[in-house]
Amino acid sequence: MSDTRPLPSASTCGGSGAFTELRDLWSASRVAMRRVPRDVEVTVRICREAGNQIASLMGRPLDGCHAMEIGPGQWQGQARYFATMCRVTGIDLDVMPTGFDLAGYWRMWRDNGSRRLAKTLGRKLLGIDRAIIREYTRQIGPPRFPITLSRADATRTNFPDGHFDFVYSFNVMEHIPDPAAVFRECIRVVKPGGVVHHDLHLYTCDSGNHDPRVVSGEREGLPYWPHLRPAHAPLVRYGGYVNKLPLARWREIIHENFPGAILSARTDEHLTDEAARLHAAGELADYSSEDLLTRNIFFSWRKP
């Protein structure tokens, strides 16, 4: 990702330091391990839908293309999917050591902080990373083409103009302070006729705070949309920096940079009645039902 801001302070997270994050990780891991097959299946389905849209806009299969992913993360799940068809270059500000790379873990501690190091080591010691990678291999096979990882700021990469056939990200743009700057860089590095695809998680949805308890599905008594309700906001433990852009602003930024983009959404339809109940009680009046129920928006755009 293109942001290295520190996590919110303990007073805004409802917890303190790396210990709280490790406790959350341990709690979430029990759920995550059971959900690995389903979660990987969902990711593969979303990637397949995105890949079909990208190929349709390009007017050619993805086989043999060169793609850039912004923020591939530690598991590189989306990169693994696209690498079954083409070369993938992933850029991220996080250091991503593998195996017993002690120097890599030291660089992670130096550059990304103790919390990132603790969470990464915790996942690896609990076997979460291994389980997820095994499941990707089971469902889609191993990558057929190389995945190259590079530390870079997505707002100013060193790639030449028109270098990639398509550029994409999943659940990354909401963590970037200036997504419009990233969008402009995507336009620069994609070839004419190439495609830009981004899938982003909205702050105003119930899980937009990225609190591990909400994400794992074990809320521990947290009410819905706690980060948007002043009485409950102190309870939230944010899962990282989020830019808090509302749906309307995202639409503006997308259409300003990608005129004619194909824009779609995924919604939390199961929370429709809860949103209506809170509105009827006079809560969340600053947010429409669309704001609260839209979990992700995603779009594809073909460069002229």
Backbone torsions as a table, in degrees:
resi	resn	phi	psi	omega
1	MET	NA	170.0	-176.1
2	SER	-108.2	40.5	178.4
3	ASP	-146.9	131.9	178.4
4	THR	-122.2	22.4	177.8
5	ARG	-63.1	148.3	177.7
6	PRO	-67.0	157.1	174.8
7	LEU	-65.3	158.5	176.5
8	PRO	-56.5	156.3	-177.9
9	SER	-68.6	168.5	-178.6
10	ALA	-58.7	-33.4	-177.6
11	SER	-66.0	-28.6	178.8
12	THR	-96.3	-13.4	-178.8
13	CYS	-95.4	-15.8	-177.6
14	GLY	74.8	17.5	179.8
15	GLY	-159.5	-171.0	-178.1
16	SER	-141.7	122.0	164.7
17	GLY	63.2	-165.1	-175.0
18	ALA	-65.8	-30.0	-179.8
19	PHE	-60.0	-44.8	179.8
20	THR	-62.3	-42.0	-179.3
21	GLU	-66.1	-39.0	177.6
22	LEU	-66.7	-37.7	176.6
23	ARG	-62.9	-44.6	177.3
24	ASP	-62.0	-41.0	-179.3
25	LEU	-62.8	-43.0	179.8
26	TRP	-63.1	-43.2	179.3
27	SER	-64.7	-45.9	-178.1
28	ALA	-68.5	-29.0	-176.0
29	SER	-64.3	-33.8	179.4
30	ARG	-61.9	-37.8	177.3
31	VAL	-76.8	-43.6	-174.6
32	ALA	-60.4	-41.0	-177.6
33	MET	-63.6	-36.5	177.6
34	ARG	-70.9	-29.0	-173.7
35	ARG	-94.7	-1.5	-174.3
36	VAL	-53.0	-51.2	-178.8
37	PRO	-58.5	-43.3	-179.4
38	ARG	-67.5	-43.8	-178.5
39	ASP	-63.6	-41.0	177.7
40	VAL	-65.6	-40.8	178.4
41	GLU	-59.3	-43.1	178.7
42	VAL	-64.0	-44.0	179.3
43	THR	-61.9	-43.4	179.1
44	VAL	-62.3	-41.4	179.3
45	ARG	-62.9	-44.2	179.8
46	ILE	-64.4	-41.1	177.6
47	CYS	-64.3	-39.9	-179.9
48	ARG	-63.4	-43.0	178.4
49	GLU	-63.7	-42.1	178.2
50	ALA	-64.3	-44.5	-179.8
51	GLY	-61.2	-39.5	177.7
52	ASN	-64.1	-40.6	178.7
53	GLN	-65.5	-42.5	179.7
54	ILE	-63.1	-46.4	-179.7
55	ALA	-62.7	-39.0	179.4
56	SER	-63.6	-43.4	-179.5
57	LEU	-68.8	-36.8	179.0
58	MET	-73.9	-24.5	-177.3
59	GLY	76.3	26.3	179.8
60	ARG	-159.8	156.8	176.2
61	PRO	-65.8	161.6	178.7
62	LEU	-78.2	-13.1	-178.4
63	ASP	-56.5	127.4	177.1
64	GLY	84.4	-0.2	178.9
65	CYS	-76.2	170.6	172.0
66	HIS	-122.6	117.1	-175.1
67	ALA	-112.0	151.8	170.9
68	MET	-116.5	128.0	174.0
69	GLU	-107.3	132.6	175.0
70	ILE	-94.6	121.6	178.0
71	GLY	71.3	57.9	-179.4
72	PRO	-67.6	-21.7	178.0
73	GLY	73.9	-175.9	-173.5
74	GLN	-72.2	-32.5	-175.0
75	TRP	-89.1	-26.0	-179.7
76	GLN	56.4	39.0	-176.8
77	GLY	-62.4	-48.8	179.4
78	GLN	-66.7	-38.6	177.7
79	ALA	-61.8	-38.6	178.8
80	ARG	-63.3	-37.7	178.5
81	TYR	-64.9	-52.8	-175.8
82	PHE	-69.1	-25.0	179.0
83	ALA	-74.3	-4.3	170.1
84	THR	-76.2	-10.5	-177.7
85	MET	-124.1	-27.1	-172.6
86	CYS	-157.9	171.7	176.4
87	ARG	-72.4	142.6	179.4
88	VAL	-129.7	129.1	171.2
89	THR	-110.3	118.7	179.8
90	GLY	-103.7	133.9	176.6
91	ILE	-117.7	140.5	-176.2
92	ASP	-159.0	147.7	173.7
93	LEU	-83.7	-18.3	175.9
94	ASP	-74.3	139.7	169.5
95	VAL	-72.5	137.4	-176.1
96	MET	-125.1	75.4	179.4
97	PRO	-71.0	154.3	176.9
98	THR	-128.6	151.7	177.1
99	GLY	61.5	-138.5	-177.4
100	PHE	-99.7	46.8	-179.0
101	ASP	-82.2	80.7	-176.6
102	LEU	-61.4	-37.9	178.0
103	ALA	-64.4	-36.8	178.4
104	GLY	-65.7	-39.9	178.4
105	TYR	-68.7	-34.4	176.5
106	TRP	-65.3	-40.9	177.6
107	ARG	-65.2	-36.5	177.1
108	MET	-62.0	-45.1	178.5
109	TRP	-62.4	-42.1	-178.4
110	ARG	-67.4	-43.9	-171.0
111	ASP	-95.3	-31.8	-174.6
112	ASN	-113.0	-7.3	172.9
113	GLY	96.5	164.7	-175.0
114	SER	-68.3	-32.5	-179.1
115	ARG	-66.4	-44.8	177.9
116	ARG	-61.7	-42.4	178.7
117	LEU	-61.7	-46.1	-178.1
118	ALA	-62.0	-43.1	-179.4
119	LYS	-66.3	-40.6	-179.7
120	THR	-65.2	-48.4	179.4
121	LEU	-63.6	-37.8	179.1
122	GLY	-62.0	-44.9	178.8
123	ARG	-61.3	-41.4	-177.9
124	LYS	-69.7	-41.2	179.8
125	LEU	-66.7	-32.7	178.4
126	LEU	-80.7	-6.8	177.0
127	GLY	82.0	9.9	-177.2
128	ILE	-65.5	-46.7	-177.9
129	ASP	-60.8	-44.7	-179.2
130	ARG	-62.3	-41.7	-179.1
131	ALA	-64.1	-40.2	-178.6
132	ILE	-68.3	-44.3	-180.0
133	ILE	-64.1	-40.0	176.6
134	ARG	-60.7	-40.3	-177.5
135	GLU	-69.8	-38.2	174.7
136	TYR	-60.4	-43.2	179.6
137	THR	-63.4	-39.3	179.2
138	ARG	-64.6	-41.4	-173.1
139	GLN	-82.8	-36.3	-175.0
140	ILE	-124.7	-2.8	-176.8
141	GLY	84.1	172.2	179.1
142	PRO	-75.1	158.4	175.9
143	PRO	-58.2	137.6	178.1
144	ARG	-94.1	-18.9	-178.3
145	PHE	-124.1	158.5	-175.0
146	PRO	-68.4	145.7	169.9
147	ILE	-110.9	115.4	179.9
148	THR	-104.7	126.7	-179.5
149	LEU	-106.3	137.4	-177.5
150	SER	-140.5	135.7	173.8
151	ARG	-80.0	121.3	-177.2
152	ALA	-160.9	153.4	173.7
153	ASP	-87.7	122.8	-175.2
154	ALA	-67.2	-13.3	178.0
155	THR	-84.1	-14.7	-179.3
156	ARG	-156.9	83.7	178.7
157	THR	-86.2	170.2	178.4
158	ASN	-99.0	10.2	-179.4
159	PHE	-76.6	146.0	178.9
160	PRO	-70.8	164.9	177.0
161	ASP	-58.2	142.6	174.2
162	GLY	59.7	39.3	-172.8
163	HIS	-87.4	-29.0	-171.5
164	PHE	-115.1	150.1	175.3
165	ASP	-75.2	-36.5	173.1
166	PHE	-153.0	155.4	-178.2
167	VAL	-128.7	139.7	-176.6
168	TYR	-151.4	164.2	170.6
169	SER	-154.5	156.4	176.6
170	PHE	-132.9	121.2	175.6
171	ASN	56.2	45.1	-179.5
172	VAL	-123.3	-42.2	-171.7
173	MET	-59.1	-29.4	179.9
174	GLU	-70.1	-12.0	179.7
175	HIS	-98.2	5.4	-174.4
176	ILE	-109.6	129.1	-176.7
177	PRO	-61.7	-35.5	-176.5
178	ASP	-128.5	76.0	-177.6
179	PRO	-62.6	-28.3	179.4
180	ALA	-61.7	-36.0	177.9
181	ALA	-65.6	-37.3	176.9
182	VAL	-67.2	-41.6	179.2
183	PHE	-59.8	-42.1	179.2
184	ARG	-63.6	-36.9	178.4
185	GLU	-69.5	-36.7	176.4
186	CYS	-60.5	-43.7	179.4
187	ILE	-61.9	-37.7	-178.2
188	ARG	-67.6	-43.1	-170.6
189	VAL	-87.9	-10.8	179.3
190	VAL	-87.7	146.9	-178.2
191	LYS	-70.2	154.2	167.7
192	PRO	-56.6	132.2	-174.3
193	GLY	86.0	-8.2	176.9
194	GLY	-82.2	176.4	-171.1
195	VAL	-128.0	142.4	171.7
196	VAL	-111.6	130.1	179.6
197	HIS	-133.7	126.6	177.1
198	HIS	-133.0	140.1	179.4
199	ASP	-126.3	116.6	-172.8
200	LEU	-127.9	150.7	-174.8
201	HIS	-98.9	124.6	-173.0
202	LEU	-81.4	138.1	178.7
203	TYR	-63.5	-33.6	-173.9
204	THR	-80.3	-3.4	174.8
205	CYS	-80.4	169.3	-175.9
206	ASP	-58.0	-39.4	-178.2
207	SER	-94.9	11.3	-177.3
208	GLY	-66.2	-14.4	176.0
209	ASN	-80.0	-13.8	-177.5
210	HIS	59.2	24.8	174.1
211	ASP	-62.7	127.2	-176.4
212	PRO	-57.0	-29.5	-179.7
213	ARG	-70.0	-37.5	178.0
214	VAL	-72.3	-43.8	-178.1
215	VAL	-62.2	-38.8	-177.8
216	SER	-75.3	-17.3	-177.9
217	GLY	90.3	-3.9	176.4
218	GLU	-107.5	89.9	-166.6
219	ARG	-73.8	-18.4	-178.0
220	GLU	54.7	41.4	176.6
221	GLY	86.2	-2.1	179.0
222	LEU	-64.6	133.0	176.2
223	PRO	-73.3	170.5	178.4
224	TYR	-72.0	146.4	-179.1
225	TRP	48.3	48.4	-175.0
226	PRO	-63.9	-32.3	-177.7
227	HIS	-70.0	-16.8	180.0
228	LEU	-99.2	-2.7	-176.6
229	ARG	-115.0	109.7	-172.8
230	PRO	-50.3	-35.7	-177.4
231	ALA	-68.7	-23.1	-175.9
232	HIS	-110.8	-11.0	-176.1
233	ALA	-55.4	-36.8	179.4
234	PRO	-63.2	-15.9	-179.5
235	LEU	-80.9	-14.3	-170.9
236	VAL	-76.9	135.8	171.0
237	ARG	-110.6	97.5	-175.3
238	TYR	-62.8	139.7	-179.5
239	GLY	-84.7	10.4	-179.3
240	GLY	147.1	175.8	178.2
241	TYR	-66.2	134.0	172.2
242	VAL	-131.7	144.1	-173.7
243	ASN	-82.3	-8.7	172.3
244	LYS	63.5	22.6	178.9
245	LEU	-69.4	134.3	178.1
246	PRO	-79.5	168.2	-176.9
247	LEU	-56.8	-45.1	-177.7
248	ALA	-61.5	-39.3	179.9
249	ARG	-69.5	-37.8	176.6
250	TRP	-59.8	-43.4	179.6
251	ARG	-61.3	-41.0	178.4
252	GLU	-61.4	-48.2	-178.0
253	ILE	-62.8	-41.9	-179.1
254	ILE	-63.7	-48.2	-176.1
255	HIS	-72.5	-28.0	175.1
256	GLU	-65.6	-37.2	-175.8
257	ASN	-96.0	-28.0	-175.4
258	PHE	-129.4	69.2	-179.3
259	PRO	-58.4	132.5	-180.0
260	GLY	84.6	6.6	-179.5
261	ALA	-61.2	146.4	175.8
262	ILE	-86.9	112.4	-172.0
263	LEU	-113.2	131.1	179.4
264	SER	-135.6	175.6	-176.7
265	ALA	-145.7	154.4	167.5
266	ARG	-117.4	138.9	-172.1
267	THR	-124.0	157.7	174.4
268	ASP	-93.5	72.0	-175.4
269	GLU	-62.5	-26.6	-178.7
270	HIS	-68.3	-11.5	179.4
271	LEU	-101.8	10.0	-177.1
272	THR	-58.0	-48.0	-178.1
273	ASP	-66.4	-37.2	180.0
274	GLU	-66.1	-41.4	177.2
275	ALA	-62.2	-42.2	179.0
276	ALA	-63.9	-40.1	179.8
277	ARG	-63.1	-44.0	-179.9
278	LEU	-67.5	-38.8	176.1
279	HIS	-62.4	-42.0	179.9
280	ALA	-64.7	-28.8	178.6
281	ALA	-85.1	2.1	178.3
282	GLY	86.5	9.6	179.0
283	GLU	-97.4	157.0	177.0
284	LEU	56.8	33.6	-177.3
285	ALA	-65.0	-22.4	-179.8
286	ASP	-78.9	-4.6	-175.5
287	TYR	-123.8	131.1	177.6
288	SER	-75.8	167.0	175.4
289	SER	-60.0	-36.3	178.2
290	GLU	-63.4	-41.2	177.4
291	ASP	-58.7	-45.3	-173.1
292	LEU	-75.8	-32.5	-172.3
293	LEU	-97.0	-14.3	178.6
294	THR	-81.5	112.9	-178.0
295	ARG	-86.2	-47.5	-179.4
296	ASN	-133.2	143.9	164.0
297	ILE	-118.9	146.7	-179.4
298	PHE	-145.0	149.1	-175.8
299	PHE	-147.8	155.8	175.2
300	SER	-129.4	144.7	-178.1
301	TRP	-146.4	134.7	179.0
302	ARG	-100.5	127.5	178.9
303	LYS	-73.5	129.5	-179.3
304	PRO	-58.8	NA	NA
